[in-house]
Amino acid sequence: MKVLHIDSSIMGDASVSRQLSQAIVAQLKQKDPAIQVQHLDLAATPIPHLSAEILMGHDEVQSALSEQLVQQYLDADVVVVGAAMYNFGVSSTLKAWIDRISVAGRTFKYTENGPVGLAGDKKVYIVSSRGGVYGENSPVDFQEGILKTVFTFTGVSNIEVIRAEGVNMGAESKETAMTSAFEAIKNI
Ligand SMILES: Cc1cc2nc3c(=O)[nH]c(=O)nc-3n(C[C@H](O)[C@H](O)[C@H](O)COP(=O)(O)O)c2cc1C
């Protein structure tokens, strides 16, 4: 089983989403020690923004990276994506990854009946960390929203959100959020 583990928080060891995404991968490993894990640390190694040159295939190095990222996403049986909320959305580094893997003809296609996802056969864990409290489907939440939309658009229906929110609202609030997220991970 291939696991694609993505982290995007800039906060290193202090990051909530990194602790939780790591715990999910550890849990998956415990269940199946043979899993193959590829880790993309988008803060340590940011992916350059998509450009026309890359899109048109005129930048050989970056076009090759795009292809590698698309194939890696297609190949993954499980994707664990650590997503810190930054200014109501995801980090720009995670958005840069989204821009590379959302490719017509590879991860989705347009048909007479509308778009069809081509990367559906996988499970996605969205690890959502945020300082405030938004719950499900808040109109100002562009973090979980874009991730759910993009994964769904590329055909994935098996999406689970592991959320720790209110983590900047005092020690008790953070503790409660972490405990409930770790509890949810135990049940994976
Ligand atoms: C640049 C920046 C922007 C942030 N924007 C928001 C925000 O819009 N809403 C919110 O609730 N928390 C916001 N936060 C708080 C983070 O979402 C929170 O600290 C979360 O734990 C980040 O994930 P991490 O611990 O994995 O880094 C922001 C933090 C940073 C550093």
Ligand as a Chemical Component Dictionary entry (heavy atoms), coordinates in Angstrom:
data_LIG
# 
_chem_comp.id                   LIG 
_chem_comp.type                 NON-POLYMER 
_chem_comp.pdbx_formal_charge   0 
_chem_comp.three_letter_code    LIG 
# 
loop_
_chem_comp_atom.comp_id 
_chem_comp_atom.atom_id 
_chem_comp_atom.alt_atom_id 
_chem_comp_atom.type_symbol 
_chem_comp_atom.charge 
_chem_comp_atom.model_Cartn_x 
_chem_comp_atom.model_Cartn_y 
_chem_comp_atom.model_Cartn_z 
_chem_comp_atom.pdbx_ordinal 
LIG C1  C1  C 0 0.193  32.987 8.935  1  
LIG C2  C2  C 0 -0.886 32.413 9.789  2  
LIG C3  C3  C 0 -2.209 32.651 9.463  3  
LIG C4  C4  C 0 -3.229 32.125 10.252 4  
LIG N1  N1  N 0 -4.522 32.342 9.896  5  
LIG C5  C5  C 0 -5.521 31.812 10.655 6  
LIG C6  C6  C 0 -6.898 32.016 10.310 7  
LIG O1  O1  O 0 -7.241 32.639 9.325  8  
LIG N2  N2  N 0 -7.838 31.475 11.108 9  
LIG C7  C7  C 0 -7.531 30.720 12.205 10 
LIG O2  O2  O 0 -8.420 30.241 12.890 11 
LIG N3  N3  N 0 -6.238 30.499 12.557 12 
LIG C8  C8  C 0 -5.235 31.028 11.805 13 
LIG N4  N4  N 0 -3.929 30.804 12.138 14 
LIG C9  C9  C 0 -3.640 29.895 13.262 15 
LIG C10 C10 C 0 -3.337 28.499 12.724 16 
LIG O3  O3  O 0 -4.353 28.004 11.920 17 
LIG C11 C11 C 0 -3.085 27.552 13.892 18 
LIG O4  O4  O 0 -1.970 28.018 14.634 19 
LIG C12 C12 C 0 -2.851 26.123 13.433 20 
LIG O5  O5  O 0 -2.472 25.346 14.532 21 
LIG C13 C13 C 0 -1.784 26.064 12.363 22 
LIG O6  O6  O 0 -1.436 24.735 12.064 23 
LIG P1  P1  P 0 -0.040 24.151 12.542 24 
LIG O7  O7  O 0 -0.071 24.120 14.054 25 
LIG O8  O8  O 0 0.022  22.803 11.937 26 
LIG O9  O9  O 0 1.033  25.071 12.051 27 
LIG C14 C14 C 0 -2.900 31.337 11.381 28 
LIG C15 C15 C 0 -1.550 31.103 11.695 29 
LIG C16 C16 C 0 -0.554 31.626 10.914 30 
LIG C17 C17 C 0 0.872  31.344 11.269 31 
# 
loop_
_chem_comp_bond.comp_id 
_chem_comp_bond.atom_id_1 
_chem_comp_bond.atom_id_2 
_chem_comp_bond.value_order 
_chem_comp_bond.pdbx_ordinal 
LIG C1  C2  SING 1  
LIG C2  C3  SING 2  
LIG C2  C16 DOUB 3  
LIG C3  C4  DOUB 4  
LIG C4  N1  SING 5  
LIG C4  C14 SING 6  
LIG N1  C5  DOUB 7  
LIG C5  C6  SING 8  
LIG C5  C8  SING 9  
LIG C6  O1  DOUB 10 
LIG C6  N2  SING 11 
LIG N2  C7  SING 12 
LIG C7  O2  DOUB 13 
LIG C7  N3  SING 14 
LIG N3  C8  DOUB 15 
LIG C8  N4  SING 16 
LIG N4  C9  SING 17 
LIG N4  C14 SING 18 
LIG C9  C10 SING 19 
LIG C10 O3  SING 20 
LIG C10 C11 SING 21 
LIG C11 O4  SING 22 
LIG C11 C12 SING 23 
LIG C12 O5  SING 24 
LIG C12 C13 SING 25 
LIG C13 O6  SING 26 
LIG O6  P1  SING 27 
LIG P1  O7  DOUB 28 
LIG P1  O8  SING 29 
LIG P1  O9  SING 30 
LIG C14 C15 DOUB 31 
LIG C15 C16 SING 32 
LIG C16 C17 SING 33 
# 
